[in-house]
Amino acid sequence: SSGINAEYGDERIDEDLILFGVGCIMVNLVVGLYLVVGLSWLQGKKDWENHISPALIPVATLFAVVGFVLCTVALWPVWGFWTIPILFTLFMGVIMTASLMPF
């Protein structure tokens, strides 16, 4: 609960960095949804990584790394060193949740 309060109410957070970081992470999620749900599940294409869009995986990775770094820098004044473990734990929670999806 203190994380949510820090996100919305703490004046030490650089809002521009956090918004740009979350935007980068959202681009990463949209690319992932397009590749996994759009191509693999809806269109039934199983070899999309080789033929359809091989450049999207490095692009999504770049956006994820930039988003993680920007969110870390934006939240550092609030949590200090604990920012990295907290954000990493949240990231791993999203990954584990996504792996349990039925598609």
Helices and strands as residue ranges (DSSP letters): H 2-9, H 15-33, I 34-42, H 56-79, G 80-82, H 83-99
